Amino acid sequence: MTSEDGEPGGEPAREELDRQVRDHYGSWRDQPKGLACAVIAAFLVLTTVAFGLAVLAFVLAVA
């Protein structure tokens, strides 16, 4: 690896570090897709459970 001024054995250049991070973690644009799917799925599951419990409570209250 080379430093910013091209000397071998120095610290890697900022561009090289950025490339390594992007290769390993992906860009920030890649992350929200999975997070958004997880949030939407959790919302749907919790809403369905809450609706089911509300219906059950109503049925038990009427009976």
Summary of the structure (lengths in Angstrom):
residues: 63
radius of gyration: 25.6
end to end distance: 75.8
largest distance: 82.6
contacts: 116
relative contact order: 0.07
helix: 70%
strand: 3%
